[in-house]
C-alpha cells in the first residue's frame, strides 16, 4: 500500500496523490522514450554521413548528448513519482514506454506505425487501466507513523532478506553452471536468456530500492535520512543493482538476438518489479472480481509487450512485410529467433539498383526502402529499418571498434 508521507504534498488536493504520481510517471516515461529515440537518431545520422567524412564516436555526437541528457532528467522525474503511487501501478505504467517509443520513432525517425502495432498499443493501454483501477490505495495522514519504518524497515525484514539470498543463490548457480557450460555452447540462446533473467531480477531490486529512497527523500524533514545508516545501505544498493542490471543486459544483447532478448527482458523485468514489491508491501485487491481483473491486466500487459516488441523488430527488418508474416514472427516463432532456419522470415533483399552501386549503400546489407518524407529529422533515405537498433553489429561507426553498449532505464523500462 502506498502511504503519503510528505506534508507538503497535501497542497495538491483535491487530486489524489497517487494520481499525481501516475501523471508524473507517464510524463517521465515519455521523456525517457524521447531520450532513447534521440540517441538512436544520432547513430543513424552518423551512419548516413558520406564515407569520406569523419564519423564521430557516440559521446561526441550532439544528438546523442541531447538524448542522453533528456533520458537522465527523465530518470530523476520518475524517481519523484515513486513516492506518490504504489509500485504495482508504476511498474505497469512502464509498458507505456513502448507506446511513446513507437510514436516518437514514427515522428522523429520516420518508422512506420502499422495497424497491428496500433491495435497492440490500445491493448496495452486497456490492460494498464485494468491494473490501475483495481490496485488498492490507502490515503493516510502524512504526519502520522514513522516514514523510515514504513519505507526502509521492510527491506531489512527476514522475508525480504531471505528472498534476496535465495535469488542470489539461484542466479549465481545459473551464472557459473549454465552460461559457461557445454549445454550453452549447443543452445545459443541459453546464455543470453540467463543474462536477461539476471538483469530482470536486478531491475526488480533497483526499482524497489529507489522507491524506498524516493519516499525517504520526499519526507526529508521527518526522516532525516543522513542520520540513519539504513538509508545509506538502501541508496548504495539501488545504484549497485542498477549498474549490475545495465551490465547484465548488455551481456545479453551482445550475445543473443534482439528478437529474443528484448521482449524477454521487458516481460521478466516487469514480473520481477511486481514480485519484489509484493515482498515489501502487499498491493493486491481484496475482492475476487478485482483480483481476477488485476491478474488478467498484468497477464495481458505481458502478452502485449512481447507481441509489440517482436512485431516492431520484425517490421524494422522487413518494412514491407504483410500482417501474416509479422504475426508468424510475433506469435508462432516465440521464443525462437525469426532469423533462424524455418522461420519463414528472412532479410529483405537489396534492389538491383543498390546491388549495382555498392558504394552508395548507407550501411552494410542495407535493404531497399523508399525515401522517407514524413519525418522532420530524417529526410534522406531511411536507414533505421536496415538493421535493428538493438543489433550489436549495427551503428559500428558510433562505437569505432568497441563493444556495443546500450542505454538502459534503471527506473522503468527502456533500451536504446
C-alpha positions in Angstrom: 0.0 0.0 0.0 1.2 3.5 -0.8 1.4 5.9 2.1 1.6 9.6 1.7 4.4 10.8 3.9 5.3 14.4 2.9 3.1 17.1 4.4 3.9 19.4 1.6 2.1 17.1 -0.8 -1.3 17.7 0.7 -1.5 21.0 -1.0 -2.1 19.1 -4.3 -5.5 18.1 -3.1 -8.2 17.5 -4.2 -6.3 15.5 -6.9 -5.3 12.2 -5.1 -1.5 11.9 -4.6 -1.4 8.6 -6.4 -3.0 10.2 -9.5 -0.3 12.9 -9.4 2.2 10.0 -9.2 0.7 8.4 -12.4 0.7 11.7 -14.3 4.4 12.4 -13.4 5.4 8.8 -14.1 3.7 9.0 -17.6 5.5 12.3 -18.3 8.8 10.9 -17.2 8.2 7.7 -19.3 7.6 9.9 -22.3 10.8 11.8 -21.8 12.7 8.5 -21.3 11.4 7.3 -24.7 12.2 10.6 -26.3 15.8 10.5 -25.0 16.3 6.9 -26.2 14.9 7.8 -29.7 17.2 10.8 -30.0 20.1 8.6 -29.2 19.0 6.3 -32.0 18.6 9.3 -34.3 22.2 10.3 -33.5 23.6 6.9 -34.5 21.5 6.9 -37.7 22.7 10.4 -38.8 26.3 9.4 -38.0 25.9 6.3 -40.2 24.4 8.4 -43.0 27.5 10.6 -43.3 29.4 10.1 -46.6 32.2 7.5 -46.4 34.9 10.2 -46.7 33.5 12.2 -43.8 34.9 11.5 -40.3 32.4 9.5 -38.2 32.1 10.7 -34.6 32.1 8.3 -31.6 28.7 8.3 -29.8 29.6 10.5 -26.8 30.8 13.3 -29.2 27.6 13.3 -31.2 25.3 16.4 -30.3 22.0 14.5 -30.8 23.3 11.6 -28.6 24.3 14.0 -25.8 20.9 15.7 -26.1 19.1 12.4 -25.9 21.1 11.1 -23.0 20.6 14.4 -21.1 16.8 14.1 -21.6 17.0 10.4 -20.6 18.9 11.3 -17.4 16.4 14.1 -16.4 13.5 11.6 -17.0 15.0 9.2 -14.5 15.1 11.9 -11.9 11.5 12.9 -12.6 10.5 9.3 -12.4 12.2 9.0 -9.1 9.8 11.7 -7.7 6.7 9.8 -8.9 7.8 6.7 -7.0 7.0 8.3 -3.6 3.4 9.0 -4.8 1.9 5.8 -6.1 2.1 2.0 -5.5 4.9 0.3 -7.2 2.4 -2.0 -8.9 0.9 0.9 -10.8 4.3 2.4 -11.7 5.7 -0.8 -13.0 2.8 -1.4 -15.2 3.0 2.1 -16.5 6.5 1.2 -17.7 4.8 -0.5 -20.6 3.8 2.9 -21.9 7.5 3.4 -22.7 6.9 1.2 -25.7 4.0 3.3 -26.8 5.9 6.6 -26.6 8.9 5.0 -28.2 6.7 3.9 -31.2 5.2 7.4 -31.5 8.5 9.2 -31.3 10.1 6.8 -33.7 7.3 7.4 -36.2 7.6 11.2 -35.8 11.4 11.6 -35.5 12.9 8.6 -37.2 10.3 8.0 -39.8 9.5 4.5 -38.8 6.0 3.3 -39.8 3.2 2.6 -37.4 1.2 -0.4 -38.7 -2.4 -1.3 -37.8 -1.2 -4.4 -36.0 1.1 -2.2 -33.7 -1.7 0.3 -33.2 -4.0 -2.5 -32.1 -1.4 -3.7 -29.6 -1.0 -0.1 -28.3 -4.7 0.1 -27.5 -4.4 -3.3 -25.9 -1.6 -2.2 -23.6 -3.5 1.0 -22.6 -6.6 -1.0 -21.7 -4.5 -3.6 -19.7 -2.7 -0.9 -17.8 -6.0 0.8 -17.0 -7.3 -2.6 -15.6 -4.3 -2.8 -13.2 -4.5 0.8 -12.1 -8.3 0.7 -11.5 -8.0 -2.4 -9.3 -4.9 -1.6 -7.3 -5.8 -0.6 -3.7 -4.6 2.8 -2.5 -4.7 4.0 1.1 -4.6 7.7 1.9 -3.0 8.3 5.3 -2.2 11.3 7.4 1.2 12.5 6.1 2.3 13.4 9.6 1.3 10.0 11.2 3.5 7.0 11.5 7.2 6.6 11.0 8.2 7.0 7.4 11.6 5.3 7.9 9.9 2.2 9.3 7.3 2.2 6.6 9.7 2.7 3.6 13.0 1.2 4.7 12.1 -1.1 7.5 10.6 -3.9 5.3 13.8 -4.1 3.4 15.6 -5.4 6.5 12.9 -7.9 7.5 13.6 -11.6 7.3 11.3 -12.4 4.3 12.9 -9.7 2.1 16.4 -10.7 3.0 15.6 -14.4 2.6 14.1 -13.8 -0.8 17.3 -11.9 -1.8 19.5 -14.6 -0.6 17.5 -17.3 -2.4 17.5 -15.4 -5.7 21.2 -14.6 -5.4 22.0 -18.3 -4.9 19.9 -19.3 -7.9 21.4 -16.6 -10.2 25.0 -17.5 -9.0 24.3 -21.1 -9.9 23.0 -20.1 -13.4 25.9 -17.8 -14.0 28.6 -20.4 -13.3 26.8 -23.6 -14.1 24.8 -22.6 -17.2 26.4 -19.7 -19.1 29.8 -21.4 -19.3 28.5 -24.9 -19.7 28.7 -27.2 -22.7 24.9 -27.0 -23.0 25.2 -23.3 -23.5 27.5 -23.9 -26.4 25.0 -26.3 -28.0 22.0 -24.0 -27.3 23.0 -20.5 -28.5 20.0 -18.8 -26.8 20.7 -20.2 -23.3 23.5 -17.8 -22.3 21.7 -14.6 -23.4 18.4 -15.8 -21.7 20.3 -16.4 -18.5 21.9 -12.9 -18.6 18.5 -11.5 -19.4 17.0 -13.2 -16.3 19.8 -11.9 -14.1 19.2 -8.4 -15.5 15.5 -8.6 -14.9 15.9 -9.7 -11.2 18.4 -6.8 -10.7 15.8 -4.5 -12.2 13.3 -5.6 -9.6 15.6 -4.7 -6.8 16.8 -1.5 -8.4 13.3 -0.1 -8.8 12.1 -1.1 -5.3 15.2 0.2 -3.6 14.9 3.5 -5.5 11.3 3.7 -4.5 12.2 3.4 -0.8 14.9 6.0 -1.3 12.4 8.3 -3.0 9.9 8.1 -0.2 12.5 8.9 2.4 13.9 11.8 0.4 10.4 13.3 -0.2 9.9 13.3 3.6 13.3 14.6 4.4 12.3 16.9 7.4 10.7 13.9 9.1 13.1 11.1 8.3 16.4 12.9 8.4 18.0 10.2 6.3 21.5 11.4 6.8 21.3 10.3 10.4 20.3 6.7 9.6 22.8 4.1 8.3 19.9 2.1 6.7 19.3 4.9 4.2 22.9 4.8 3.0 22.6 1.0 2.6 19.4 1.2 0.6 20.7 4.0 -1.7 24.0 2.2 -2.3 22.1 -1.0 -3.1 19.9 0.9 -5.6 22.9 2.2 -7.5 24.7 -1.1 -7.2 21.8 -3.1 -8.6 21.3 -0.5 -11.3 24.8 -0.9 -12.5 24.6 -4.7 -12.4 21.3 -4.5 -14.3 22.8 -2.5 -17.2 25.8 -4.7 -17.4 23.9 -8.0 -17.5 21.5 -6.7 -20.2 24.5 -5.5 -22.3 25.9 -9.0 -22.0 22.6 -10.5 -23.2 22.2 -8.1 -26.1 25.8 -8.7 -27.2 25.3 -12.5 -27.2 21.7 -13.0 -28.3 19.3 -11.8 -30.9 17.2 -8.7 -30.2 14.0 -10.6 -31.2 14.6 -12.9 -28.2 16.3 -10.8 -25.6 14.3 -7.6 -25.7 10.8 -8.9 -25.2 12.1 -11.4 -22.7 13.7 -8.7 -20.7 10.7 -6.4 -20.7 8.3 -9.1 -19.5 10.7 -10.6 -16.9 11.7 -7.2 -15.6 8.0 -6.3 -15.1 7.4 -9.5 -13.3 10.5 -9.0 -11.1 9.5 -5.5 -10.2 6.0 -6.6 -9.3 7.1 -9.7 -7.4 9.7 -8.0 -5.3 7.4 -5.1 -4.5 4.9 -7.6 -3.1 7.5 -8.9 -0.8 7.8 -5.4 0.7 4.1 -4.4 0.8 1.2 -6.4 -0.4 -0.8 -4.3 -3.0 -3.4 -6.7 -4.3 -7.2 -6.2 -4.4 -9.5 -7.6 -1.7 -12.5 -8.8 -3.7 -12.3 -11.8 -6.0 -13.6 -9.8 -9.0 -10.9 -7.2 -8.6 -8.3 -9.8 -8.1 -9.3 -11.5 -11.3 -9.2 -8.2 -13.2 -5.9 -7.4 -11.6 -4.2 -10.6 -12.6 -5.8 -10.5 -16.1 -4.5 -7.0 -16.6 -0.9 -7.9 -15.7 -1.1 -11.0 -17.9 -2.4 -9.0 -20.9 0.4 -6.4 -20.4 3.0 -9.1 -20.6 1.4 -10.6 -23.7 1.1 -7.2 -25.5 4.7 -6.3 -24.6 6.1 -9.5 -26.1 3.9 -9.2 -29.3 4.6 -5.5 -29.7 8.4 -5.7 -29.4 8.7 -8.7 -31.7 6.4 -7.1 -34.2 8.3 -3.8 -34.1 11.7 -5.6 -34.7 10.1 -7.7 -37.5 8.9 -4.6 -39.3 12.3 -3.0 -38.9 13.9 -5.9 -40.6 11.3 -6.1 -43.3 9.3 -2.9 -43.7 7.1 -4.2 -46.4 6.1 -7.4 -44.6 2.4 -8.2 -44.6 0.3 -8.9 -41.5 0.6 -12.7 -41.8 4.4 -12.7 -41.9 4.7 -10.4 -38.9 2.1 -12.3 -36.9 4.0 -15.5 -37.5 7.1 -13.8 -36.2 5.5 -12.3 -33.1 3.4 -15.3 -32.1 4.3 -18.6 -33.8 8.1 -18.3 -33.7 8.2 -17.4 -30.0 10.7 -17.9 -28.3 12.9 -18.7 -31.2 14.7 -16.1 -33.3 12.9 -15.3 -36.6 16.2 -15.3 -38.4 16.7 -19.0 -37.8 16.0 -21.6 -40.4 12.4 -22.4 -40.8 11.0 -19.2 -39.5 9.9 -18.0 -42.9 11.2 -14.5 -42.4 14.5 -13.6 -43.9 16.3 -10.3 -44.5 14.8 -8.1 -47.2 17.0 -8.3 -50.4 18.7 -5.3 -51.9 17.2 -3.8 -55.0 19.0 -4.3 -58.4 20.0 -0.6 -58.3 21.6 -0.9 -54.9 23.4 -4.1 -56.0 24.9 -2.3 -59.0 26.2 0.6 -56.8 27.7 -0.8 -53.6 29.4 2.5 -52.8 26.1 4.2 -52.4 25.0 2.0 -49.5 24.5 3.7 -46.2 25.1 0.6 -44.2 26.2 -3.0 -45.0 23.5 -5.3 -46.1 21.1 -2.4 -46.4 17.6 -3.2 -47.8 15.8 -1.2 -50.4 13.5 1.3 -48.8 11.7 4.2 -50.4 12.8 7.8 -49.4 11.0 8.8 -46.3 9.1 12.1 -46.4 7.3 12.2 -43.1 10.0 12.7 -40.5 11.2 16.3 -39.8 14.6 14.9 -38.9 15.4 12.2 -41.5 14.6 13.5 -44.9 17.1 11.2 -46.6 16.7 7.5 -47.3 15.7 5.7 -44.2 18.5 3.7 -42.6 17.0 2.5 -39.3 15.0 -0.2 -40.9 18.1 -1.6 -42.5 19.3 -3.1 -39.2 17.5 -3.4 -35.9 18.6 -0.7 -33.5 19.2 -3.5 -30.9 21.6 -5.4 -33.2 25.0 -5.4 -31.6 26.5 -5.1 -35.2 24.5 -2.0 -36.0 26.0 1.5 -36.0 29.6 0.4 -35.8 30.8 3.9 -36.7 29.4 5.2 -33.4 31.5 2.7 -31.4 34.6 2.6 -33.6 35.6 -1.0 -32.9 34.5 -1.0 -29.3 31.9 -3.5 -28.0 28.4 -2.2 -28.5 26.9 -0.6 -25.3 23.2 0.1 -24.7 21.5 2.7 -22.6 19.1 1.1 -20.2 16.4 2.7 -18.0 17.0 1.6 -14.4 13.7 3.2 -13.2 11.2 1.7 -15.6 11.5 0.0 -18.9 13.5 1.3 -21.9 16.5 0.3 -24.0 18.5 2.2 -26.7 
